[in-house]
Every structure is written in structure tokens, then in C-alpha cells.
Amino acid sequence: MSFAHSHLLGIDPLSPGDITTILDLADQYADLNRRDIKHSDALAGLTQINMFFENSTRTQASFELAGQRLGADVMSMAMQASSIKKGETLIDTALTLNAMHPDLLVVRHPHSGAVDLLAQKVNCAVLNAGDGRHEHPTQALLDALTIRQAKGRLHRLSIAICGDIAHSRVARSNIQLLGKMENRVRLIGPPTLMPSGIDAFGVEVFDDMTEGLHDVDVVMMLRLQRERMDGGFIPSEREYYHRYGLDTEKLSHAKPDAIVMHPGPMNRGVEIDGELADDINRSVIQKQVEMGVAVRMAAMDLLARNLRTKAAREVIV
């Protein structure tokens, strides 16, 4: 498999072929993860360090499990008690990590661009597990794999992304990925939760769920990111649910076989009706979690292959 990248920092550098390569390998790992013996030796002898400067459940657990199943030595650093809290700069942290000779570094950070800065300073492969409002590439890739498995393809679909677009790195990565794969993307939400310059995104924008969901194949709901809000973006959660929360009535305007997605964690009764979230005939939310492990296994495997190829060339030289 050809994947000519040293890091996975965002969707923008990836070609449609790169995306397909990751998803095809992730399909194989999804099959492996359903077996009794779920282990591979793809990362045997390599060290993976997870640095999560923001709290995470799904993403951190997913990366840890992915690394362990691939045979890596996995260490998760408690960044809330790290030297960063004592005043150490991100650059000094990078220099410290270099001295430990890791092979894979998984980073989540509250500031956009911080992961890219680390990637410039360390001598290993870096994976972006979410940086500020910027990107969350592995989430977009796992969403893409989930869609491809449910729909049998990942092109020429009509996909609605609904809710807090302005504060969502998940939305940004998905808009880029889905656009690269020739899908029709619609953004639905209140004007206060739409980012500036939305006209340049190559998407359709709606502030009415009924109109925006008409005949779509996929409905992707987003979490209200209150921790990133510094003002009155919505009148109340009750009013937000009434207008933009997904329920059976609003979903009826989509295609009859439309699937429902959410990156989690969900605010039931705010972004989505709880019964609809659990409807095994429409919801693929648990499938997204499952595909998250497979996609992260695939991404780390491909980056590790490049590391080993580079090391082999250096030995020859």
C-alpha cells in the first residue's frame, strides 16, 4: 500500500487515493477486531506515546487499544500533571520526548496548530487526535469508513452535517474529506453557529432542518461545544432541541434509508432524541466507535511502514 506521508496532521494533505488506502486497510483491521485473537505485530518493537492535553474518552481509549493490538509499547502521559503545568513550553516538551526516542506520537491539544508545531520538532511520526477548532482527521476517516460500510460507497452521496459547525474540528475535517470524495455536503444550524467565510467551504448552508435534510443519505449530528463558546450562541438548550435537535419527525425528511451519526459524547435531548440514537435500524453511532479503533490501527500501521522504510534506507546509505 502506498502512503507517502510522515505524519497524519489533517485531511488537507491527503489525496482521494490516500484516503482510500487508509480505509481499505482499516477494513482489514475491522475484520481482525471481530476475531477471538485480535493482535497483529505491525508495530512490534515500536513505542507509541499518547499526549492528551484535553480530556478524552473515546479517542484516547481508541488509540491506546489500537497500539496495543498492533504490538506497540504504549505509554499515555498524564498531561494534567505534566511539566507543561509547571511552565514548560511545548518546544521543551518536544525536546524531552525526542530524548525518549518514540516512534509514534499521538497528540490532542486545545490550541489549533499546536500538533503541527510538535511535528516540526520531533523525530517521529505524529498523529493529530484533535487540535482546537482546527482538525480531527482520524474522526473524519472513521466517519468515512462507517459511511462506506453502511452505504457501500463513499462518493456522490448527499450528507448533512448539523449543529455547532463553528466550534467543531470534526465538521472541518469531514467537510474536507467528504468534498475530496465527491459528495454533496450540506451544513445545517443556526447562523450563530456557522463559521465566518462559510461560502468558501464549497457546501450548501441551511438554517432550517426540514429543508436541509430533504432527501439526504447521511445525517451527521454534532455536539454543542459549550467549552469553546464565550457568549450566547443559542437562546436555550430546549429551544435548540426544538429547532435543531434530531428526532423522528425531522429525520422523516431524509431518505428512508438515511443513517444517523454522532461523534460523541452525545447530549441526549439536546442534539438528538435518545431513542433515535439507539435505533439499530437508523443509528450507526456505535459502529463509529468500532471503526475508530480500526482506522487508528490502519493510520499507525501505514506511518510505521514509512518509518521502517526510512530507517532501512539510512542503514544502506
C-alpha positions in Angstrom: 0.0 0.0 0.0 1.3 3.4 -1.0 1.0 6.2 1.7 3.7 8.8 1.3 3.3 10.8 4.5 5.4 11.2 7.6 2.6 12.4 9.8 -1.2 12.5 9.9 -1.9 16.1 10.9 -5.0 16.8 8.9 -7.2 15.8 5.9 -6.0 18.6 3.6 -2.7 16.9 2.6 -4.4 13.6 1.8 -5.4 12.7 -1.7 -8.5 10.6 -2.5 -6.1 7.7 -3.1 -4.5 8.2 0.4 -8.0 8.2 2.0 -8.9 5.0 0.1 -5.7 3.4 1.2 -6.4 4.1 4.9 -10.0 2.9 4.6 -9.1 -0.3 2.8 -6.5 -1.3 5.4 -8.9 -0.3 8.2 -11.5 -2.7 6.7 -9.0 -5.5 7.2 -8.4 -4.4 10.8 -12.1 -4.2 11.4 -12.3 -7.8 10.5 -9.4 -8.6 12.8 -11.0 -6.8 15.7 -14.0 -9.1 15.4 -11.9 -12.3 15.9 -11.1 -14.1 19.1 -7.4 -13.2 18.7 -7.2 -9.5 17.8 -3.5 -9.0 17.7 -1.0 -8.1 15.0 2.7 -7.4 15.1 2.6 -4.4 12.7 4.1 -2.1 15.5 6.2 -4.7 17.2 9.3 -3.1 18.7 7.9 0.4 18.3 7.0 2.9 21.0 3.8 4.9 21.0 3.3 7.9 23.3 -0.2 9.4 23.8 -0.3 13.0 24.9 -3.8 14.3 25.6 -3.8 17.9 26.8 -7.6 17.8 26.7 -9.8 15.2 28.3 -10.9 12.4 26.1 -12.6 9.1 26.5 -13.3 7.6 23.0 -10.3 8.9 21.1 -7.7 8.2 23.8 -9.0 4.7 24.6 -9.2 4.0 20.9 -5.6 5.0 20.2 -4.4 3.0 23.2 -6.3 -0.1 22.1 -5.1 0.3 18.5 -1.5 0.5 19.5 -1.7 -2.5 21.9 -3.4 -4.6 19.3 -0.7 -3.8 16.8 2.0 -4.8 19.3 3.5 -1.4 20.2 4.8 -0.4 23.6 2.1 2.2 24.5 2.5 4.9 27.1 -0.2 7.5 27.9 1.2 10.6 29.6 -1.0 12.4 32.3 -0.7 15.9 30.8 -2.8 17.4 33.6 0.1 16.6 35.9 2.9 17.2 33.4 5.7 19.7 33.3 3.6 21.9 31.0 1.5 22.7 34.0 4.7 23.8 35.7 5.6 26.3 32.9 7.5 24.1 30.4 7.0 25.2 26.8 5.6 22.9 24.1 9.0 23.1 22.4 10.8 21.9 25.6 8.3 19.0 25.9 9.2 18.1 22.3 12.9 18.0 23.1 12.2 15.8 26.1 10.2 13.4 24.0 12.9 13.3 21.4 15.3 12.0 24.1 13.0 9.1 24.7 13.1 8.0 21.1 9.4 7.4 20.5 8.2 6.1 17.1 4.6 7.3 17.1 3.3 10.4 19.0 -0.5 10.8 19.3 -1.4 14.4 20.4 -4.7 16.2 21.4 -4.3 19.8 22.2 -6.7 22.7 22.9 -4.8 25.1 20.6 -5.1 25.0 16.8 -1.7 24.4 15.2 0.0 23.0 18.4 0.2 19.5 17.0 1.8 20.7 13.7 4.4 22.6 15.8 5.2 19.5 17.7 5.6 17.5 14.4 8.2 20.0 13.3 10.3 19.5 16.4 10.2 15.7 17.0 11.9 12.9 15.1 8.9 10.5 14.9 5.5 10.2 13.3 2.8 12.4 14.7 -0.9 11.8 14.6 -3.3 14.6 15.3 -6.0 13.5 17.8 -7.7 16.9 17.6 -6.3 20.4 17.9 -8.5 23.3 18.9 -11.1 24.2 16.3 -8.7 23.1 13.5 -8.9 19.4 12.7 -9.6 15.9 13.9 -8.5 13.7 10.9 -9.0 10.2 12.4 -12.6 11.1 13.3 -13.3 12.1 9.7 -11.7 8.9 8.5 -13.7 6.7 10.9 -16.8 8.5 9.8 -15.9 7.9 6.2 -15.4 4.2 6.9 -18.7 3.9 8.7 -20.5 5.6 5.8 -18.7 3.4 3.2 -19.7 0.2 5.1 -23.3 1.3 5.5 -23.8 2.7 2.0 -21.4 0.5 0.0 -19.7 3.6 -1.4 -18.1 6.9 -0.3 -18.9 9.1 -3.3 -21.9 11.0 -4.7 -23.8 10.9 -1.5 -25.8 13.7 0.0 -24.6 14.3 3.5 -25.9 16.8 6.1 -23.7 17.9 9.0 -25.9 19.5 11.6 -25.4 21.7 14.7 -22.4 23.5 16.1 -20.3 23.9 12.9 -18.4 26.9 14.1 -16.6 25.2 17.0 -16.3 21.8 15.5 -12.9 20.4 14.3 -14.9 17.2 13.4 -17.0 19.3 11.0 -13.9 20.9 9.4 -12.2 17.5 8.8 -15.4 15.9 7.5 -16.1 18.8 5.1 -12.7 18.4 3.5 -12.8 14.6 3.3 -16.3 14.3 2.0 -15.6 17.0 -0.6 -12.5 15.2 -1.8 -14.6 12.1 -2.3 -17.2 13.9 -4.5 -20.0 14.1 -2.0 -22.7 16.8 -1.7 -22.3 18.3 1.7 -24.9 20.4 3.5 -24.4 22.3 6.7 -27.4 22.9 8.9 -27.5 25.1 12.0 -28.3 28.5 13.4 -26.4 31.4 11.9 -24.7 32.0 15.2 -23.0 28.5 15.0 -21.8 28.9 11.4 -18.1 29.8 10.9 -17.2 33.0 9.1 -16.3 32.6 5.4 -18.6 29.6 5.1 -19.2 30.5 1.4 -15.7 29.4 0.6 -16.2 25.9 2.0 -17.9 24.5 -1.1 -21.0 23.5 0.8 -24.7 24.3 0.9 -25.9 26.1 4.1 -29.3 25.9 5.7 -30.8 27.2 8.9 -33.9 25.0 8.7 -33.7 21.3 9.4 -36.7 20.3 7.3 -35.3 22.0 4.2 -31.7 20.9 4.9 -32.5 17.2 5.5 -34.6 16.8 2.4 -33.5 13.6 0.6 -30.1 13.3 2.3 -28.3 9.9 2.6 -26.5 10.6 5.8 -27.3 12.8 8.8 -24.3 13.7 10.9 -25.1 15.4 14.2 -22.6 17.4 16.2 -22.1 18.1 19.9 -22.7 21.6 21.2 -19.2 22.6 22.2 -20.0 24.8 25.2 -16.4 24.8 26.4 -15.4 26.7 23.3 -18.3 29.2 23.5 -17.8 32.6 25.1 -21.2 34.1 24.5 -24.9 33.5 23.9 -24.8 31.4 20.8 -28.2 29.7 21.4 -31.2 31.0 23.4 -31.6 27.8 25.4 -31.0 24.1 25.1 -34.7 23.5 25.0 -35.2 25.9 22.1 -32.1 24.5 20.3 -33.5 20.9 20.5 -36.9 22.2 19.2 -35.3 23.7 16.1 -32.1 21.7 15.5 -32.2 18.5 17.6 -32.7 15.4 15.5 -35.9 13.5 16.2 -38.1 11.1 14.2 -40.2 13.8 12.6 -37.1 15.8 11.3 -35.4 12.6 10.1 -38.5 11.7 8.1 -37.5 14.4 5.5 -34.3 12.5 4.8 -34.2 9.4 2.6 -36.0 6.3 4.1 -32.6 4.5 4.4 -30.7 7.5 5.7 -28.2 6.7 8.5 -27.7 8.8 11.7 -24.3 9.6 13.0 -22.8 11.5 16.0 -19.1 11.7 17.0 -19.9 11.7 20.7 -20.2 12.4 23.5 -23.9 12.9 22.9 -26.2 15.3 24.8 -29.4 13.4 24.5 -32.5 15.5 24.3 -30.4 18.5 23.1 -28.7 17.4 19.8 -30.5 14.1 19.3 -33.5 12.1 20.6 -32.3 9.3 22.8 -34.5 6.6 21.3 -33.4 7.6 17.8 -29.7 7.5 18.9 -30.3 3.9 20.0 -32.3 2.8 16.9 -30.3 0.0 15.4 -32.1 0.4 12.1 -31.0 4.0 11.6 -28.2 4.9 14.0 -24.6 3.9 13.3 -23.2 5.7 16.3 -21.8 2.5 18.0 -20.4 1.4 14.6 -18.5 4.7 14.5 -16.8 3.8 17.8 -15.9 0.3 16.5 -14.5 1.8 13.3 -12.4 4.3 15.3 -10.1 1.5 16.5 -9.7 0.0 13.0 -9.0 3.4 11.4 -6.4 4.3 14.0 -4.7 0.9 13.6 -4.5 1.5 9.9 -3.1 5.0 10.2 -0.4 4.0 12.6 0.4 0.9 10.6 0.9 3.0 7.4 3.1 5.6 9.2 5.1 2.8 10.8 5.8 1.3 7.4 7.2 4.6 6.3 9.4 4.8 9.4 10.8 1.4 8.8 11.4 2.2 5.1 13.3 5.4 6.0 15.4 3.5 8.6 16.3 0.8 6.1 17.4 3.4 3.6 19.6 5.2 6.2 21.2 1.8 7.0 22.0 1.3 3.3 23.5 4.8 3.0 
